[in-house]
Amino acid sequence: MINNSNTTRAPARTASAGWSPYAWMAVASGGAAIGLWLSVTSTPLPGAEPMTVEDPVDMVCLLLFGFLGAELLRRGIAAGLGRALMLIAGLQGANYLLAGIGDAVTDGHGQAPVVARLCSLVAEVLFIGTFFLLLYAPLALFPTGRLPGPRWRWLTWAAVLGFLAMAVSVVFAPGLVDEDNPATGANPLGLEDLEGLTSTLEVVGAVFLGATLVGGIAAFVVRWVRYRGARRRQLAWFTAGVVTLASGMVTEFGGTVVVEVASALAIFGTLLVGMGWPLLGPLGRKALAEEQNTGERAIDHHARTEEKVPTTSVDS
């Protein structure tokens, strides 16, 4: 007997992860704090760009994305987005820790030792990963924590392949670790024979980066057109954060410390509020309730339809 038993799944929040995500955030925050302390207490290399107040502000803001992700997982809301935000925080924690270790090893030297150069390379790779995730995760996964549909999986692959291409181009590129500062020394992993390949991979990574950004915007537009009710209002809050972030990336606000700190707080703060409030506040609860009701009505309709369709027996 053949029976069409496919049903429409009622959307619901995922199981709570408890408080365990905050353990991850404790480790990430601790690593970032240790790295920042090592950098502050170490003598920078000659010609190195000095650390400013904006650096710890950026660090705290990016870690706050991780705490938002931890709370989403604790409540079982938009789990995919929560994991991505926590990964951003983890990468930043490791980034600051490695940069701090590199600064501590370099302290008192006129040129960076090999260990410090390796730390700088890995830290740069982690920064690239953070940048790709910032472009990919909010636009592609907000507000459900999932892609708009199975056909959008290419967007995930574009981000992953772009990151890998850029990471390989950085790790094996010959020349200085930092082209703007000869004191950083030569890349210990750089291979002259691969110079053409690393240059090509850098271009490929940039192309995938552009595809990730364009695809993320397209996913956002598709959701804006598709959604109604509370989900549409969630996107309206998120739009304010995205517009502020994009404006901050392309606008030069000036060189004073106060302006730089204020702009960083405005850019990251608006995006945090634009994601956190509509997901964790009353609007988020309303959106989940609307999805649950819609899913249940779809299941009831499917069940009534099946009752009207006679089953087909197949003689063996």
C-alpha positions as CSV (number, residue, x, y, z in Angstrom):
1,M,0.0,0.0,0.0
2,I,1.3,3.4,-1.0
3,N,0.5,6.2,1.4
4,N,1.6,9.8,0.9
5,S,2.7,10.6,4.5
6,N,4.7,13.8,3.9
7,T,3.6,16.5,6.3
8,T,4.5,20.2,6.6
9,R,6.6,20.7,9.7
10,A,5.3,23.3,12.1
11,P,8.1,25.8,12.8
12,A,9.1,25.9,16.4
13,R,12.0,27.1,18.4
14,T,14.8,24.5,18.8
15,A,15.8,22.8,22.1
16,S,17.5,25.1,24.5
17,A,21.3,24.6,24.8
18,G,21.2,25.6,28.5
19,W,24.0,27.7,29.8
20,S,26.8,25.8,28.1
21,P,27.2,28.5,25.3
22,Y,28.3,30.9,28.0
23,A,31.2,28.7,28.8
24,W,32.4,29.1,25.2
25,M,32.0,32.9,25.7
26,A,34.0,32.8,28.9
27,V,36.9,31.2,27.2
28,A,36.7,33.6,24.2
29,S,36.5,36.6,26.4
30,G,39.3,35.4,28.6
31,G,41.6,34.8,25.6
32,A,40.8,38.2,24.2
33,A,41.4,39.9,27.6
34,I,44.8,38.1,28.0
35,G,45.8,39.0,24.5
36,L,44.9,42.6,24.9
37,W,46.8,42.8,28.2
38,L,49.9,41.3,26.6
39,S,49.7,43.8,23.7
40,V,49.3,46.8,26.0
41,T,52.2,45.8,28.3
42,S,54.6,45.0,25.4
43,T,56.8,47.4,23.6
44,P,55.7,47.6,19.9
45,L,58.0,47.0,17.0
46,P,59.6,50.0,15.4
47,G,57.1,51.4,12.8
48,A,54.2,49.4,14.2
49,E,50.8,51.2,14.4
50,P,50.2,52.0,18.0
51,M,47.1,50.6,19.8
52,T,44.3,53.1,20.5
53,V,41.2,53.1,22.6
54,E,39.2,52.0,19.6
55,D,40.9,48.6,19.6
56,P,39.5,47.4,23.0
57,V,36.1,48.9,22.0
58,D,36.0,46.9,18.8
59,M,37.1,43.8,20.7
60,V,34.3,44.2,23.3
61,C,31.7,44.9,20.6
62,L,32.6,41.8,18.6
63,L,32.5,39.7,21.8
64,L,29.0,41.1,22.5
65,F,27.9,39.5,19.2
66,G,28.9,36.2,20.7
67,F,27.0,36.8,23.9
68,L,23.9,37.6,21.8
69,G,24.5,34.2,20.0
70,A,24.8,32.5,23.4
71,E,21.5,33.9,24.6
72,L,19.8,32.9,21.3
73,L,21.1,29.3,21.8
74,R,20.0,29.3,25.4
75,R,16.5,30.2,24.5
76,G,16.4,28.0,21.4
77,I,15.9,30.9,19.0
78,A,17.6,31.2,15.5
79,A,20.1,28.6,16.5
80,G,22.1,28.8,13.2
81,L,22.6,32.6,13.7
82,G,23.5,32.1,17.3
83,R,26.2,29.6,16.5
84,A,27.6,31.9,13.8
85,L,27.7,34.9,16.2
86,M,29.5,32.7,18.8
87,L,32.0,31.6,16.2
88,I,32.7,35.3,15.4
89,A,33.4,35.9,19.1
90,G,35.6,32.8,19.3
91,L,37.7,33.8,16.3
92,Q,38.1,37.3,17.7
93,G,39.2,35.9,21.1
94,A,41.8,33.7,19.4
95,N,42.8,36.6,17.2
96,Y,43.6,38.9,20.1
97,L,45.3,36.2,22.1
98,L,47.7,35.3,19.2
99,A,48.3,39.0,18.5
100,G,49.1,39.5,22.2
101,I,51.5,36.5,22.3
102,G,53.2,37.8,19.2
103,D,53.7,41.2,20.8
104,A,55.0,39.7,24.0
105,V,57.5,37.5,22.2
106,T,58.6,40.6,20.2
107,D,58.9,42.8,23.3
108,G,62.4,44.3,23.3
109,H,63.4,43.1,19.8
110,G,64.0,45.2,16.7
111,Q,62.5,42.6,14.4
112,A,59.8,40.1,15.0
113,P,61.0,36.5,15.8
114,V,59.7,33.6,13.9
115,V,57.1,32.7,16.6
116,A,55.7,36.2,16.5
117,R,55.5,36.1,12.7
118,L,53.6,32.9,12.8
119,C,51.2,34.3,15.4
120,S,50.6,37.3,13.2
121,L,49.8,35.1,10.2
122,V,47.3,32.9,12.1
123,A,45.7,36.0,13.6
124,E,45.3,37.5,10.1
125,V,43.6,34.3,8.9
126,L,41.3,34.5,11.9
127,F,40.4,38.1,11.1
128,I,39.6,37.1,7.5
129,G,37.3,34.4,8.9
130,T,35.6,37.0,11.2
131,F,35.1,39.4,8.2
132,F,33.5,36.7,6.0
133,L,31.2,35.6,8.9
134,L,30.1,39.2,9.5
135,L,29.1,39.6,5.9
136,Y,27.5,36.2,5.7
137,A,25.7,35.3,8.9
138,P,23.5,38.3,9.7
139,L,22.3,38.9,6.1
140,A,21.8,35.2,5.3
141,L,20.5,33.8,8.6
142,F,18.5,36.6,10.2
143,P,15.8,36.2,11.6
144,T,15.2,32.4,11.5
145,G,18.8,31.1,11.8
146,R,18.4,29.3,8.5
147,L,18.9,30.2,4.9
148,P,15.8,31.3,2.9
149,G,15.7,27.8,1.3
150,P,17.8,24.8,0.1
151,R,18.7,26.6,-3.1
152,W,20.7,29.2,-1.1
153,R,23.3,26.7,0.1
154,W,25.6,28.0,-2.6
155,L,25.9,31.2,-0.4
156,T,27.4,29.2,2.4
157,W,29.9,27.5,0.0
158,A,30.8,30.9,-1.5
159,A,31.7,32.2,2.0
160,V,33.7,29.0,2.9
161,L,35.6,28.9,-0.4
162,G,36.3,32.6,-0.3
163,F,37.7,32.3,3.2
164,L,39.9,29.3,2.3
165,A,41.2,31.0,-0.8
166,M,42.2,34.2,1.0
167,A,43.6,32.2,4.0
168,V,45.9,30.1,1.7
169,S,47.0,33.3,-0.2
170,V,48.0,34.9,3.1
171,V,49.8,31.9,4.7
172,F,51.9,31.0,1.7
173,A,52.5,34.5,0.1
174,P,56.2,35.4,-0.1
175,G,57.4,38.7,1.2
176,L,56.9,40.6,4.5
177,V,54.3,39.6,7.0
178,D,53.2,43.2,7.0
179,E,54.2,45.1,3.9
180,D,53.8,48.4,5.6
181,N,56.4,47.5,8.3
182,P,59.7,45.9,7.4
183,A,60.3,45.1,11.1
184,T,57.7,42.3,11.0
185,G,60.1,40.3,8.9
186,A,59.6,37.8,6.0
187,N,56.8,35.3,6.0
188,P,58.4,32.1,7.3
189,L,55.9,30.0,5.3
190,G,56.1,32.1,2.2
191,L,57.1,30.2,-1.0
192,E,58.5,32.1,-4.0
193,D,57.4,29.3,-6.3
194,L,53.8,29.8,-5.3
195,E,53.7,33.6,-5.8
196,G,51.5,33.3,-8.9
197,L,49.2,30.9,-7.2
198,T,48.8,33.0,-4.0
199,S,48.1,36.1,-6.1
200,T,45.4,34.3,-8.1
201,L,43.9,32.9,-4.9
202,E,43.7,36.4,-3.4
203,V,41.7,37.5,-6.5
204,V,39.5,34.4,-6.2
205,G,38.9,35.1,-2.6
206,A,37.9,38.7,-3.3
207,V,35.4,37.5,-6.0
208,F,33.8,35.0,-3.5
209,L,33.8,37.8,-0.9
210,G,31.8,40.0,-3.3
211,A,29.5,37.0,-4.1
212,T,28.9,36.5,-0.3
213,L,28.0,40.1,0.1
214,V,25.7,40.2,-2.9
215,G,24.1,36.9,-2.0
216,G,23.5,38.0,1.5
217,I,21.8,41.2,0.3
218,A,19.7,39.1,-2.1
219,A,18.7,36.7,0.7
220,F,17.6,39.7,2.8
221,V,15.6,41.2,-0.1
222,V,13.9,37.8,-0.7
223,R,12.9,37.6,3.0
224,W,11.6,41.2,2.9
225,V,9.4,40.5,0.0
226,R,8.2,37.1,1.4
227,Y,7.6,37.9,5.0
228,R,4.5,39.6,6.6
229,G,3.5,40.5,10.1
230,A,6.0,40.2,12.9
231,R,8.8,38.8,10.7
232,R,8.6,41.8,8.5
233,R,8.9,44.1,11.5
234,Q,11.9,42.1,12.7
235,L,13.5,42.8,9.3
236,A,12.7,46.5,9.7
237,W,14.7,46.7,12.9
238,F,17.5,44.7,11.3
239,T,17.6,47.1,8.3
240,A,18.5,50.0,10.6
241,G,21.5,48.1,11.9
242,V,22.6,47.0,8.4
243,V,22.4,50.5,7.0
244,T,24.4,52.0,9.9
245,L,27.0,49.3,9.5
246,A,27.3,49.8,5.7
247,S,27.5,53.6,6.1
248,G,30.2,53.3,8.7
249,M,32.3,51.0,6.5
250,V,32.3,53.5,3.6
251,T,32.4,56.8,5.6
252,E,35.5,58.4,7.1
253,F,34.5,60.1,10.3
254,G,37.8,61.7,11.2
255,G,41.0,60.8,13.0
256,T,40.3,61.8,16.6
257,V,40.0,59.0,19.3
258,V,36.6,60.2,20.5
259,V,35.1,60.2,17.0
260,E,36.5,56.7,16.2
261,V,35.2,55.3,19.5
262,A,31.8,56.9,19.0
263,S,31.5,55.6,15.4
264,A,32.5,52.1,16.5
265,L,29.9,52.1,19.3
266,A,27.2,53.4,16.9
267,I,28.0,50.9,14.1
268,F,28.2,47.8,16.2
269,G,25.7,48.9,18.8
270,T,23.0,49.6,16.2
271,L,23.5,46.2,14.6
272,L,23.5,44.4,18.0
273,V,20.2,46.1,18.9
274,G,18.8,45.5,15.4
275,M,19.3,41.8,15.8
276,G,18.9,41.3,19.5
277,W,15.8,43.3,20.3
278,P,13.5,41.9,17.6
279,L,14.6,38.3,18.3
280,L,14.7,38.3,22.1
281,G,12.0,40.9,22.8
282,P,8.2,40.8,22.5
283,L,8.4,41.0,18.7
284,G,10.4,37.8,18.7
285,R,7.8,35.9,20.8
286,K,5.1,37.2,18.5
287,A,7.0,36.0,15.4
288,L,7.4,32.6,16.8
289,A,3.7,32.4,17.7
290,E,2.7,33.4,14.2
291,E,5.0,30.8,12.7
292,Q,3.6,28.1,15.0
293,N,0.0,29.0,14.1
294,T,0.8,29.1,10.4
295,G,2.6,25.7,10.5
296,E,-0.2,24.1,12.5
297,R,-2.8,25.3,10.0
298,A,-0.7,23.9,7.1
299,I,-0.5,20.5,8.8
300,D,-4.3,20.5,9.4
301,H,-4.9,21.4,5.8
302,H,-2.6,18.7,4.6
303,A,-4.2,16.1,6.9
304,R,-7.7,17.0,5.6
305,T,-6.5,16.7,2.0
306,E,-5.1,13.3,2.7
307,E,-8.4,12.1,4.1
308,K,-10.1,12.9,0.8
309,V,-7.5,11.1,-1.3
310,P,-8.0,7.3,-1.3
311,T,-5.0,5.2,-0.8
312,T,-3.7,3.0,-3.6
313,S,-3.1,-0.7,-3.1
314,V,-0.2,-2.4,-4.9
315,D,-0.5,-6.1,-5.4
316,S,2.8,-7.8,-5.0
